[in-house]
Amino acid sequence: LVFTKSSVFIVTPNDAGDSFRASALSSDIGCVGPGTFANMPDGSTIWLGRGGFYQMTSQGITRISGEIESIFSEQGL
């Protein structure tokens, strides 16, 4: 994955294997800080965007901040 502040791209090898191609995954979601993304043990990637935390899986990109906010609220944090 490659990020700008407002977009996410996936970079893959081309069919010949001698170069790369980029495909846009989102033009609405980006990454706001280079140290805010992590690859998870399940193979997904999470990062901080302007609208909260996001997760990329084989199913696509989803906003996960609601889940995180609920956990912190339950813990009184």
C-alpha positions in Angstrom: 0.0 0.0 0.0 1.1 3.6 -0.7 -0.6 6.5 1.0 -1.0 10.2 0.5 -2.9 12.4 3.0 -6.1 11.8 1.0 -5.7 8.6 -1.0 -4.6 4.9 -0.9 -3.0 3.0 -3.7 -1.9 -0.6 -4.1 1.3 -1.1 -6.0 1.8 -4.5 -7.6 4.3 -6.0 -10.1 3.2 -5.7 -13.8 2.4 -8.8 -15.8 6.0 -8.9 -17.2 7.5 -8.7 -13.8 9.9 -6.0 -14.7 8.1 -2.9 -13.4 5.2 -2.0 -11.2 1.7 -0.6 -11.5 -0.4 1.4 -9.1 -4.2 1.2 -8.7 -6.2 3.6 -6.6 -8.1 2.0 -3.7 -9.6 5.2 -2.3 -9.5 8.9 -3.2 -11.2 9.8 0.1 -9.2 8.0 2.7 -5.5 8.6 3.3 -2.9 8.4 6.0 -2.1 11.4 8.1 1.2 10.2 9.6 4.0 7.9 8.4 4.3 6.2 11.7 0.6 5.5 12.1 0.3 2.3 10.1 0.9 -1.3 11.1 0.7 -4.7 9.5 -1.3 -7.0 11.7 -0.9 -10.8 12.4 -4.1 -11.5 10.4 -2.6 -10.0 7.3 -4.5 -6.8 7.5 -3.1 -3.3 7.6 -4.3 -0.5 9.9 -3.5 3.2 9.8 -4.7 6.6 11.0 -6.6 8.8 8.4 -8.3 12.1 8.8 -11.5 10.4 9.7 -10.2 7.9 12.2 -8.5 4.5 12.1 -8.9 2.4 9.0 -8.2 -1.3 8.2 -7.4 -2.9 4.8 -8.3 -6.5 4.4 -9.1 -8.7 1.4 -12.6 -7.3 1.7 -11.5 -3.7 1.2 -11.0 -0.7 3.4 -13.2 -0.1 6.5 -13.3 2.5 9.2 -12.6 0.8 12.6 -12.5 3.7 14.9 -16.0 3.0 16.2 -14.8 -0.4 17.5 -11.8 1.2 19.2 -13.8 4.0 20.7 -16.2 1.4 22.2 -13.4 -0.5 23.8 -11.9 2.6 25.4 -15.3 3.7 26.6 -16.0 0.3 28.2 -12.7 0.5 30.0 -13.3 4.1 31.2 -10.4 5.5 29.2 
